Amino acid sequence: MLSQECYKKIDRELAKYPADQRQSAVMASLAHAQVELGWLSPDTMQEVADYIGMPAIAVQEVATFYNMYNIKPVGQHKITVCTNLPCALSGGERAAKRIKDALGIGFRDTTADGKFTLMEGECMGACGDAPVMLVNNHQMCSFMSDEKIDALLEELNK
Ligand code: FES
């Protein structure tokens, strides 16, 4: 169940579009719901669909298409490593292995303590900064050497 505060944020998104185009606010609405609840359960997607006035299946289509939406529960920190070709050729695979080894998990896994989830991501538009990773969908980390990865994990583990 979304909070009134979250509904206020969704209302602000809806206000950006004509009344007969409420579905245009679905992506932002899902993002607010995810920030509040951590992930988008089927019930949450249904709630957003009901509020916006669009079919639940259409909301699910959006949520499952974009990989920044969490359609399963994730850990406290979600680390998404870009493994697309430019990053892969510039250390992305090595960076991913470093994190896998450090956390003892693979892609789409969460550590037993619920602290970290590791995801494989698509190009983040920063290929020149490879290897690139994103923390919790907001913090872009560039030129991720082994040393920088170790420092990042230590910082997030505090
Ligand atoms: S391929 Fe990794 S940011 Fe573009």
Backbone and ligand atoms as CSV (ligand in chain L), in Angstrom:
chain,resi,resn,atom,element,x,y,z
A,1,MET,N,N,0.846,-1.198,0.000
A,1,MET,CA,C,0.000,0.000,0.000
A,1,MET,C,C,0.882,1.249,0.000
A,2,LEU,N,N,0.653,2.097,-0.957
A,2,LEU,CA,C,1.455,3.315,-1.059
A,2,LEU,C,C,0.968,4.364,-0.056
A,3,SER,N,N,1.901,5.175,0.405
A,3,SER,CA,C,1.556,6.211,1.384
A,3,SER,C,C,0.896,7.410,0.706
A,4,GLN,N,N,0.301,8.247,1.529
A,4,GLN,CA,C,-0.284,9.486,1.000
A,4,GLN,C,C,0.793,10.365,0.389
A,5,GLU,N,N,1.972,10.332,0.994
A,5,GLU,CA,C,3.090,11.116,0.455
A,5,GLU,C,C,3.436,10.658,-0.962
A,6,CYS,N,N,3.433,9.347,-1.156
A,6,CYS,CA,C,3.724,8.809,-2.484
A,6,CYS,C,C,2.616,9.213,-3.465
A,7,TYR,N,N,1.368,9.151,-3.010
A,7,TYR,CA,C,0.263,9.565,-3.897
A,7,TYR,C,C,0.382,11.040,-4.275
A,8,LYS,N,N,0.875,11.852,-3.349
A,8,LYS,CA,C,1.071,13.280,-3.680
A,8,LYS,C,C,2.106,13.423,-4.793
A,9,LYS,N,N,3.162,12.628,-4.710
A,9,LYS,CA,C,4.197,12.669,-5.755
A,9,LYS,C,C,3.623,12.195,-7.093
A,10,ILE,N,N,2.816,11.156,-7.045
A,10,ILE,CA,C,2.193,10.668,-8.281
A,10,ILE,C,C,1.248,11.729,-8.845
A,11,ASP,N,N,0.533,12.390,-7.954
A,11,ASP,CA,C,-0.361,13.465,-8.414
A,11,ASP,C,C,0.428,14.565,-9.128
A,12,ARG,N,N,1.598,14.870,-8.609
A,12,ARG,CA,C,2.428,15.903,-9.259
A,12,ARG,C,C,2.848,15.442,-10.658
A,13,GLU,N,N,3.118,14.162,-10.802
A,13,GLU,CA,C,3.466,13.643,-12.134
A,13,GLU,C,C,2.250,13.703,-13.063
A,14,LEU,N,N,1.102,13.312,-12.540
A,14,LEU,CA,C,-0.118,13.312,-13.358
A,14,LEU,C,C,-0.465,14.718,-13.831
A,15,ALA,N,N,-0.163,15.707,-12.994
A,15,ALA,CA,C,-0.500,17.095,-13.338
A,15,ALA,C,C,0.303,17.609,-14.533
A,16,LYS,N,N,1.347,16.906,-14.898
A,16,LYS,CA,C,2.181,17.340,-16.027
A,16,LYS,C,C,1.542,17.010,-17.383
A,17,TYR,N,N,0.470,16.190,-17.358
A,17,TYR,CA,C,-0.105,15.705,-18.611
A,17,TYR,C,C,-1.597,16.033,-18.677
A,18,PRO,N,N,-2.141,16.099,-19.903
A,18,PRO,CA,C,-3.591,16.305,-20.029
A,18,PRO,C,C,-4.365,15.195,-19.312
A,19,ALA,N,N,-5.553,15.505,-18.870
A,19,ALA,CA,C,-6.364,14.566,-18.081
A,19,ALA,C,C,-6.616,13.256,-18.822
A,20,ASP,N,N,-6.668,13.325,-20.138
A,20,ASP,CA,C,-6.931,12.081,-20.882
A,20,ASP,C,C,-5.634,11.350,-21.270
A,21,GLN,N,N,-4.512,11.806,-20.707
A,21,GLN,CA,C,-3.221,11.159,-20.982
A,21,GLN,C,C,-2.530,10.732,-19.687
A,22,ARG,N,N,-3.318,10.288,-18.732
A,22,ARG,CA,C,-2.746,9.947,-17.419
A,22,ARG,C,C,-1.700,8.849,-17.510
A,23,GLN,N,N,-1.828,7.984,-18.505
A,23,GLN,CA,C,-0.857,6.883,-18.630
A,23,GLN,C,C,0.561,7.388,-18.889
A,24,SER,N,N,0.672,8.655,-19.338
A,24,SER,CA,C,2.012,9.212,-19.583
A,24,SER,C,C,2.831,9.310,-18.300
A,25,ALA,N,N,2.161,9.291,-17.173
A,25,ALA,CA,C,2.858,9.422,-15.884
A,25,ALA,C,C,3.237,8.070,-15.288
A,26,VAL,N,N,3.043,6.996,-16.036
A,26,VAL,CA,C,3.236,5.672,-15.425
A,26,VAL,C,C,4.683,5.427,-15.014
A,27,MET,N,N,5.639,5.833,-15.850
A,27,MET,CA,C,7.031,5.541,-15.499
A,27,MET,C,C,7.449,6.266,-14.225
A,28,ALA,N,N,7.116,7.548,-14.145
A,28,ALA,CA,C,7.480,8.313,-12.949
A,28,ALA,C,C,6.737,7.782,-11.729
A,29,SER,N,N,5.491,7.392,-11.928
A,29,SER,CA,C,4.705,6.873,-10.804
A,29,SER,C,C,5.306,5.578,-10.276
A,30,LEU,N,N,5.705,4.714,-11.186
A,30,LEU,CA,C,6.354,3.470,-10.751
A,30,LEU,C,C,7.668,3.761,-10.039
A,31,ALA,N,N,8.394,4.752,-10.508
A,31,ALA,CA,C,9.659,5.101,-9.853
A,31,ALA,C,C,9.406,5.566,-8.421
A,32,HIS,N,N,8.384,6.392,-8.223
A,32,HIS,CA,C,8.063,6.837,-6.855
A,32,HIS,C,C,7.647,5.649,-5.983
A,33,ALA,N,N,6.844,4.768,-6.562
A,33,ALA,CA,C,6.407,3.598,-5.796
A,33,ALA,C,C,7.607,2.739,-5.408
A,34,GLN,N,N,8.545,2.601,-6.330
A,34,GLN,CA,C,9.717,1.775,-6.048
A,34,GLN,C,C,10.608,2.405,-4.982
A,35,VAL,N,N,10.764,3.720,-5.053
A,35,VAL,CA,C,11.573,4.393,-4.028
A,35,VAL,C,C,10.956,4.150,-2.654
A,36,GLU,N,N,9.641,4.180,-2.592
A,36,GLU,CA,C,8.982,4.000,-1.295
A,36,GLU,C,C,9.044,2.558,-0.796
A,37,LEU,N,N,8.811,1.600,-1.682
A,37,LEU,CA,C,8.663,0.212,-1.239
A,37,LEU,C,C,9.873,-0.672,-1.543
A,38,GLY,N,N,10.795,-0.161,-2.350
A,38,GLY,CA,C,12.001,-0.929,-2.655
A,38,GLY,C,C,11.878,-1.788,-3.904
A,39,TRP,N,N,10.663,-2.184,-4.225
A,39,TRP,CA,C,10.442,-2.991,-5.436
A,39,TRP,C,C,8.984,-2.896,-5.823
A,40,LEU,N,N,8.673,-3.410,-7.007
A,40,LEU,CA,C,7.313,-3.315,-7.545
A,40,LEU,C,C,6.678,-4.695,-7.549
A,41,SER,N,N,5.911,-4.973,-6.529
A,41,SER,CA,C,5.191,-6.255,-6.470
A,41,SER,C,C,4.005,-6.183,-7.424
A,42,PRO,N,N,3.421,-7.327,-7.767
A,42,PRO,CA,C,2.201,-7.301,-8.587
A,42,PRO,C,C,1.101,-6.446,-7.960
A,43,ASP,N,N,0.989,-6.505,-6.624
A,43,ASP,CA,C,-0.034,-5.689,-5.950
A,43,ASP,C,C,0.243,-4.201,-6.118
A,44,THR,N,N,1.529,-3.837,-6.019
A,44,THR,CA,C,1.883,-2.415,-6.185
A,44,THR,C,C,1.599,-1.961,-7.612
A,45,MET,N,N,1.940,-2.805,-8.577
A,45,MET,CA,C,1.655,-2.434,-9.972
A,45,MET,C,C,0.158,-2.295,-10.187
A,46,GLN,N,N,-0.614,-3.164,-9.562
A,46,GLN,CA,C,-2.082,-3.067,-9.670
A,46,GLN,C,C,-2.572,-1.754,-9.055
A,47,GLU,N,N,-1.973,-1.401,-7.911
A,47,GLU,CA,C,-2.379,-0.168,-7.230
A,47,GLU,C,C,-2.099,1.051,-8.102
A,48,VAL,N,N,-0.919,1.078,-8.703
A,48,VAL,CA,C,-0.565,2.186,-9.594
A,48,VAL,C,C,-1.495,2.197,-10.801
A,49,ALA,N,N,-1.767,1.019,-11.338
A,49,ALA,CA,C,-2.664,0.925,-12.503
A,49,ALA,C,C,-4.050,1.457,-12.169
A,50,ASP,N,N,-4.564,1.054,-11.015
A,50,ASP,CA,C,-5.900,1.508,-10.613
A,50,ASP,C,C,-5.932,3.019,-10.449
A,51,TYR,N,N,-4.871,3.558,-9.859
A,51,TYR,CA,C,-4.866,4.998,-9.584
A,51,TYR,C,C,-4.753,5.811,-10.872
A,52,ILE,N,N,-3.905,5.339,-11.759
A,52,ILE,CA,C,-3.715,6.062,-13.021
A,52,ILE,C,C,-4.894,5.830,-13.962
A,53,GLY,N,N,-5.484,4.650,-13.854
A,53,GLY,CA,C,-6.599,4.325,-14.725
A,53,GLY,C,C,-6.151,3.648,-16.000
A,54,MET,N,N,-5.247,2.733,-15.859
A,54,MET,CA,C,-4.823,1.951,-17.021
A,54,MET,C,C,-4.776,0.473,-16.646
A,55,PRO,N,N,-4.821,-0.412,-17.638
A,55,PRO,CA,C,-4.827,-1.846,-17.316
A,55,PRO,C,C,-3.543,-2.268,-16.583
A,56,ALA,N,N,-3.695,-3.153,-15.619
A,56,ALA,CA,C,-2.531,-3.619,-14.857
A,56,ALA,C,C,-1.490,-4.251,-15.776
A,57,ILE,N,N,-1.950,-4.931,-16.810
A,57,ILE,CA,C,-1.002,-5.599,-17.711
A,57,ILE,C,C,-0.132,-4.564,-18.431
A,58,ALA,N,N,-0.699,-3.391,-18.731
A,58,ALA,CA,C,0.078,-2.340,-19.398
A,58,ALA,C,C,1.140,-1.776,-18.452
A,59,VAL,N,N,0.798,-1.690,-17.179
A,59,VAL,CA,C,1.780,-1.231,-16.181
A,59,VAL,C,C,2.884,-2.278,-16.040
A,60,GLN,N,N,2.492,-3.544,-16.023
A,60,GLN,CA,C,3.495,-4.610,-15.928
A,60,GLN,C,C,4.416,-4.630,-17.136
A,61,GLU,N,N,3.871,-4.314,-18.288
A,61,GLU,CA,C,4.699,-4.279,-19.496
A,61,GLU,C,C,5.793,-3.226,-19.375
A,62,VAL,N,N,5.439,-2.097,-18.787
A,62,VAL,CA,C,6.439,-1.037,-18.587
A,62,VAL,C,C,7.475,-1.484,-17.550
A,63,ALA,N,N,6.980,-1.999,-16.428
A,63,ALA,CA,C,7.871,-2.362,-15.319
A,63,ALA,C,C,8.833,-3.489,-15.699
A,64,THR,N,N,8.388,-4.380,-16.557
A,64,THR,CA,C,9.251,-5.510,-16.921
A,64,THR,C,C,10.166,-5.189,-18.104
A,65,PHE,N,N,9.883,-4.090,-18.805
A,65,PHE,CA,C,10.718,-3.737,-19.959
A,65,PHE,C,C,11.996,-3.022,-19.533
A,66,TYR,N,N,11.867,-2.130,-18.561
A,66,TYR,CA,C,13.016,-1.308,-18.149
A,66,TYR,C,C,13.703,-1.940,-16.944
A,67,ASN,N,N,15.013,-2.132,-17.071
A,67,ASN,CA,C,15.668,-2.906,-16.015
A,67,ASN,C,C,16.009,-2.107,-14.755
A,68,MET,N,N,15.653,-0.819,-14.731
A,68,MET,CA,C,15.851,-0.087,-13.477
A,68,MET,C,C,14.682,-0.294,-12.515
A,69,TYR,N,N,13.602,-0.879,-13.011
A,69,TYR,CA,C,12.510,-1.251,-12.103
A,69,TYR,C,C,12.823,-2.604,-11.493
A,70,ASN,N,N,12.613,-2.697,-10.190
A,70,ASN,CA,C,12.849,-3.958,-9.482
A,70,ASN,C,C,11.528,-4.712,-9.406
A,71,ILE,N,N,11.432,-5.795,-10.153
A,71,ILE,CA,C,10.192,-6.566,-10.114
A,71,ILE,C,C,10.308,-7.760,-9.157
A,72,LYS,N,N,11.435,-7.807,-8.470
A,72,LYS,CA,C,11.608,-8.740,-7.356
A,72,LYS,C,C,12.279,-7.950,-6.227
A,73,PRO,N,N,12.142,-8.410,-4.995
A,73,PRO,CA,C,12.819,-7.711,-3.905
A,73,PRO,C,C,14.327,-7.667,-4.131
A,74,VAL,N,N,14.955,-6.577,-3.749
A,74,VAL,CA,C,16.401,-6.440,-3.887
A,74,VAL,C,C,16.999,-6.111,-2.530
A,75,GLY,N,N,18.316,-6.219,-2.458
A,75,GLY,CA,C,19.001,-5.894,-1.228
A,75,GLY,C,C,19.028,-4.388,-0.989
A,76,GLN,N,N,19.623,-4.033,0.130
A,76,GLN,CA,C,19.716,-2.614,0.498
A,76,GLN,C,C,20.443,-1.810,-0.581
A,77,HIS,N,N,21.460,-2.422,-1.161
A,77,HIS,CA,C,22.215,-1.756,-2.223
A,77,HIS,C,C,22.164,-2.617,-3.485
A,78,LYS,N,N,21.626,-2.055,-4.541
A,78,LYS,CA,C,21.606,-2.768,-5.820
A,78,LYS,C,C,22.744,-2.218,-6.676
A,79,ILE,N,N,23.643,-3.105,-7.046
A,79,ILE,CA,C,24.755,-2.699,-7.905
A,79,ILE,C,C,24.505,-3.287,-9.286
A,80,THR,N,N,24.431,-2.422,-10.266
A,80,THR,CA,C,24.198,-2.862,-11.643
A,80,THR,C,C,25.463,-2.606,-12.448
A,81,VAL,N,N,26.039,-3.675,-12.953
A,81,VAL,CA,C,27.289,-3.567,-13.713
A,81,VAL,C,C,26.974,-3.627,-15.199
A,82,CYS,N,N,27.470,-2.660,-15.940
A,82,CYS,CA,C,27.283,-2.673,-17.391
A,82,CYS,C,C,28.228,-3.702,-18.002
A,83,THR,N,N,27.637,-4.624,-18.739
A,83,THR,CA,C,28.457,-5.647,-19.409
A,83,THR,C,C,28.268,-5.592,-20.920
A,84,ASN,N,N,27.707,-4.491,-21.419
A,84,ASN,CA,C,27.582,-4.357,-22.878
A,84,ASN,C,C,28.977,-4.250,-23.478
A,85,LEU,N,N,29.033,-4.392,-24.796
A,85,LEU,CA,C,30.325,-4.591,-25.448
A,85,LEU,C,C,31.407,-3.556,-25.108
A,86,PRO,N,N,31.151,-2.257,-25.230
A,86,PRO,CA,C,32.242,-1.311,-24.919
A,86,PRO,C,C,32.780,-1.483,-23.501
A,87,CYS,N,N,31.879,-1.668,-22.545
A,87,CYS,CA,C,32.352,-1.883,-21.174
A,87,CYS,C,C,33.043,-3.241,-21.049
A,88,ALA,N,N,32.458,-4.266,-21.692
A,88,ALA,CA,C,33.050,-5.608,-21.611
A,88,ALA,C,C,34.475,-5.614,-22.150
A,89,LEU,N,N,34.702,-4.810,-23.192
A,89,LEU,CA,C,36.045,-4.755,-23.768
A,89,LEU,C,C,37.004,-3.899,-22.946
A,90,SER,N,N,36.440,-3.183,-21.997
A,90,SER,CA,C,37.269,-2.267,-21.208
A,90,SER,C,C,37.192,-2.566,-19.719
A,91,GLY,N,N,37.056,-3.834,-19.378
A,91,GLY,CA,C,37.145,-4.217,-17.972
A,91,GLY,C,C,35.826,-4.538,-17.291
A,92,GLY,N,N,34.728,-4.480,-18.028
A,92,GLY,CA,C,33.434,-4.754,-17.405
A,92,GLY,C,C,33.317,-6.157,-16.849
A,93,GLU,N,N,33.815,-7.115,-17.594
A,93,GLU,CA,C,33.745,-8.512,-17.125
A,93,GLU,C,C,34.604,-8.688,-15.876
A,94,ARG,N,N,35.788,-8.062,-15.914
A,94,ARG,CA,C,36.673,-8.151,-14.750
A,94,ARG,C,C,36.023,-7.494,-13.525
A,95,ALA,N,N,35.403,-6.346,-13.758
A,95,ALA,CA,C,34.756,-5.630,-12.652
A,95,ALA,C,C,33.630,-6.471,-12.069
A,96,ALA,N,N,32.837,-7.097,-12.953
A,96,ALA,CA,C,31.736,-7.931,-12.471
A,96,ALA,C,C,32.271,-9.105,-11.654
A,97,LYS,N,N,33.346,-9.718,-12.137
A,97,LYS,CA,C,33.917,-10.863,-11.416
A,97,LYS,C,C,34.437,-10.441,-10.044
A,98,ARG,N,N,35.036,-9.260,-10.000
A,98,ARG,CA,C,35.550,-8.751,-8.718
A,98,ARG,C,C,34.421,-8.651,-7.686
A,99,ILE,N,N,33.296,-8.123,-8.134
A,99,ILE,CA,C,32.162,-7.964,-7.212
A,99,ILE,C,C,31.566,-9.326,-6.862
A,100,LYS,N,N,31.415,-10.177,-7.866
A,100,LYS,CA,C,30.876,-11.524,-7.594
A,100,LYS,C,C,31.727,-12.239,-6.549
A,101,ASP,N,N,33.040,-12.179,-6.738
A,101,ASP,CA,C,33.937,-12.867,-5.807
A,101,ASP,C,C,33.860,-12.250,-4.413
A,102,ALA,N,N,33.788,-10.917,-4.370
A,102,ALA,CA,C,33.763,-10.234,-3.066
A,102,ALA,C,C,32.471,-10.530,-2.312
A,103,LEU,N,N,31.357,-10.591,-3.033
A,103,LEU,CA,C,30.064,-10.771,-2.370
A,103,LEU,C,C,29.636,-12.234,-2.317
A,104,GLY,N,N,30.271,-13.064,-3.125
A,104,GLY,CA,C,29.898,-14.482,-3.141
A,104,GLY,C,C,28.548,-14.729,-3.794
A,105,ILE,N,N,28.176,-13.876,-4.712
A,105,ILE,CA,C,26.902,-14.043,-5.419
A,105,ILE,C,C,27.118,-13.828,-6.920
A,106,GLY,N,N,26.135,-14.238,-7.693
A,106,GLY,CA,C,26.162,-13.994,-9.128
A,106,GLY,C,C,25.173,-12.908,-9.499
A,107,PHE,N,N,25.029,-12.690,-10.790
A,107,PHE,CA,C,24.030,-11.733,-11.256
A,107,PHE,C,C,22.633,-12.191,-10.840
A,108,ARG,N,N,21.783,-11.232,-10.513
A,108,ARG,CA,C,20.396,-11.444,-10.094
A,108,ARG,C,C,20.298,-12.124,-8.725
A,109,ASP,N,N,21.407,-12.118,-7.998
A,109,ASP,CA,C,21.391,-12.698,-6.656
A,109,ASP,C,C,21.486,-11.595,-5.609
A,110,THR,N,N,21.071,-11.955,-4.402
A,110,THR,CA,C,21.174,-11.047,-3.256
A,110,THR,C,C,21.949,-11.759,-2.160
A,111,THR,N,N,22.814,-11.037,-1.476
A,111,THR,CA,C,23.589,-11.656,-0.400
A,111,THR,C,C,22.647,-12.107,0.723
A,112,ALA,N,N,23.094,-13.102,1.463
A,112,ALA,CA,C,22.245,-13.690,2.510
A,112,ALA,C,C,21.817,-12.663,3.548
A,113,ASP,N,N,22.659,-11.651,3.779
A,113,ASP,CA,C,22.302,-10.635,4.776
A,113,ASP,C,C,21.391,-9.553,4.201
A,114,GLY,N,N,21.039,-9.693,2.933
A,114,GLY,CA,C,20.130,-8.723,2.325
A,114,GLY,C,C,20.755,-7.379,2.014
A,115,LYS,N,N,22.049,-7.317,2.068
A,115,LYS,CA,C,22.710,-6.020,1.901
A,115,LYS,C,C,22.935,-5.659,0.429
A,116,PHE,N,N,23.282,-6.651,-0.382
A,116,PHE,CA,C,23.639,-6.358,-1.778
A,116,PHE,C,C,22.875,-7.237,-2.754
A,117,THR,N,N,22.473,-6.607,-3.833
A,117,THR,CA,C,21.974,-7.342,-5.004
A,117,THR,C,C,22.855,-6.949,-6.170
A,118,LEU,N,N,23.228,-7.937,-6.960
A,118,LEU,CA,C,24.076,-7.670,-8.130
A,118,LEU,C,C,23.271,-7.918,-9.399
A,119,MET,N,N,23.297,-6.942,-10.279
A,119,MET,CA,C,22.549,-7.044,-11.534
A,119,MET,C,C,23.467,-6.749,-12.706
A,120,GLU,N,N,23.080,-7.310,-13.844
A,120,GLU,CA,C,23.775,-7.027,-15.091
A,120,GLU,C,C,22.962,-5.961,-15.810
A,121,GLY,N,N,23.655,-4.909,-16.270
A,121,GLY,CA,C,22.915,-3.814,-16.877
A,121,GLY,C,C,23.257,-3.594,-18.336
A,122,GLU,N,N,22.383,-2.844,-18.986
A,122,GLU,CA,C,22.624,-2.456,-20.367
A,122,GLU,C,C,23.428,-1.170,-20.391
A,123,CYS,N,N,23.841,-0.768,-21.590
A,123,CYS,CA,C,24.658,0.435,-21.746
A,123,CYS,C,C,24.042,1.611,-20.999
A,124,MET,N,N,24.864,2.291,-20.236
A,124,MET,CA,C,24.403,3.423,-19.438
A,124,MET,C,C,24.784,4.754,-20.076
A,125,GLY,N,N,25.245,4.674,-21.304
A,125,GLY,CA,C,25.567,5.902,-22.028
A,125,GLY,C,C,26.839,6.565,-21.560
A,126,ALA,N,N,27.692,5.800,-20.918
A,126,ALA,CA,C,28.943,6.366,-20.420
A,126,ALA,C,C,30.098,5.436,-20.785
A,127,CYS,N,N,30.061,4.925,-22.018
A,127,CYS,CA,C,31.015,3.896,-22.436
A,127,CYS,C,C,32.463,4.363,-22.297
A,128,GLY,N,N,32.694,5.663,-22.479
A,128,GLY,CA,C,34.050,6.191,-22.361
A,128,GLY,C,C,34.582,6.134,-20.944
A,129,ASP,N,N,33.692,5.888,-19.986
A,129,ASP,CA,C,34.084,5.814,-18.571
A,129,ASP,C,C,34.201,4.375,-18.093
A,130,ALA,N,N,34.213,3.434,-19.016
A,130,ALA,CA,C,34.190,2.018,-18.662
A,130,ALA,C,C,35.382,1.620,-17.786
A,131,PRO,N,N,35.150,0.611,-16.954
A,131,PRO,CA,C,33.868,-0.037,-16.673
A,131,PRO,C,C,32.970,0.813,-15.775
A,132,VAL,N,N,31.678,0.701,-16.054
A,132,VAL,CA,C,30.706,1.560,-15.393
A,132,VAL,C,C,29.735,0.719,-14.587
A,133,MET,N,N,29.320,1.250,-13.452
A,133,MET,CA,C,28.263,0.586,-12.689
A,133,MET,C,C,27.384,1.625,-12.011
A,134,LEU,N,N,26.197,1.189,-11.650
A,134,LEU,CA,C,25.209,2.079,-11.066
A,134,LEU,C,C,24.802,1.511,-9.710
A,135,VAL,N,N,24.786,2.375,-8.707
A,135,VAL,CA,C,24.388,1.931,-7.375
A,135,VAL,C,C,23.001,2.504,-7.071
A,136,ASN,N,N,22.091,1.602,-6.756
A,136,ASN,CA,C,20.716,1.991,-6.401
A,136,ASN,C,C,20.072,2.903,-7.437
A,137,ASN,N,N,20.377,2.654,-8.681
A,137,ASN,CA,C,19.777,3.367,-9.814
A,137,ASN,C,C,20.165,4.836,-9.900
A,138,HIS,N,N,20.939,5.365,-8.959
A,138,HIS,CA,C,21.205,6.795,-8.945
A,138,HIS,C,C,22.675,7.172,-8.965
A,139,GLN,N,N,23.495,6.395,-8.356
A,139,GLN,CA,C,24.912,6.762,-8.233
A,139,GLN,C,C,25.727,6.069,-9.327
A,140,MET,N,N,26.170,6.856,-10.298
A,140,MET,CA,C,26.971,6.308,-11.397
A,140,MET,C,C,28.428,6.229,-10.956
A,141,CYS,N,N,29.045,5.084,-11.141
A,141,CYS,CA,C,30.440,4.891,-10.763
A,141,CYS,C,C,31.240,4.582,-12.025
A,142,SER,N,N,32.277,5.356,-12.284
A,142,SER,CA,C,33.031,5.250,-13.530
A,142,SER,C,C,34.450,4.751,-13.295
A,143,PHE,N,N,35.049,4.236,-14.360
A,143,PHE,CA,C,36.450,3.785,-14.335
A,143,PHE,C,C,36.696,2.873,-13.138
A,144,MET,N,N,35.861,1.825,-12.992
A,144,MET,CA,C,35.890,1.017,-11.776
A,144,MET,C,C,37.028,-0.005,-11.779
A,145,SER,N,N,38.130,0.431,-11.267
A,145,SER,CA,C,39.286,-0.450,-11.054
A,145,SER,C,C,38.981,-1.372,-9.873
A,146,ASP,N,N,39.816,-2.384,-9.703
A,146,ASP,CA,C,39.631,-3.266,-8.536
A,146,ASP,C,C,39.672,-2.463,-7.239
A,147,GLU,N,N,40.586,-1.497,-7.172
A,147,GLU,CA,C,40.720,-0.700,-5.952
A,147,GLU,C,C,39.444,0.115,-5.704
A,148,LYS,N,N,38.899,0.701,-6.757
A,148,LYS,CA,C,37.686,1.502,-6.587
A,148,LYS,C,C,36.493,0.618,-6.221
A,149,ILE,N,N,36.453,-0.591,-6.770
A,149,ILE,CA,C,35.371,-1.518,-6.411
A,149,ILE,C,C,35.470,-1.894,-4.934
A,150,ASP,N,N,36.675,-2.212,-4.495
A,150,ASP,CA,C,36.859,-2.574,-3.079
A,150,ASP,C,C,36.431,-1.427,-2.174
A,151,ALA,N,N,36.814,-0.208,-2.547
A,151,ALA,CA,C,36.467,0.965,-1.732
A,151,ALA,C,C,34.955,1.190,-1.733
A,152,LEU,N,N,34.329,0.979,-2.888
A,152,LEU,CA,C,32.870,1.157,-2.972
A,152,LEU,C,C,32.158,0.161,-2.065
A,153,LEU,N,N,32.557,-1.100,-2.145
A,153,LEU,CA,C,31.898,-2.123,-1.331
A,153,LEU,C,C,32.111,-1.852,0.154
A,154,GLU,N,N,33.299,-1.396,0.496
A,154,GLU,CA,C,33.573,-1.085,1.901
A,154,GLU,C,C,32.682,0.061,2.368
A,155,GLU,N,N,32.543,1.074,1.528
A,155,GLU,CA,C,31.715,2.220,1.874
A,155,GLU,C,C,30.248,1.799,2.046
A,156,LEU,N,N,29.762,0.993,1.110
A,156,LEU,CA,C,28.362,0.572,1.169
A,156,LEU,C,C,28.109,-0.383,2.325
A,157,ASN,N,N,29.134,-1.040,2.779
A,157,ASN,CA,C,28.995,-2.041,3.838
A,157,ASN,C,C,28.971,-1.431,5.224
A,158,LYS,N,N,29.214,-0.141,5.324
A,158,LYS,CA,C,29.246,0.517,6.653
A,158,LYS,C,C,27.873,0.547,7.297
L,1,FES,S1,S,28.685,-0.107,-22.785
L,1,FES,FE1,FE,28.815,0.323,-20.692
L,1,FES,S2,S,28.180,2.369,-20.532
L,1,FES,FE2,FE,28.000,1.921,-22.615
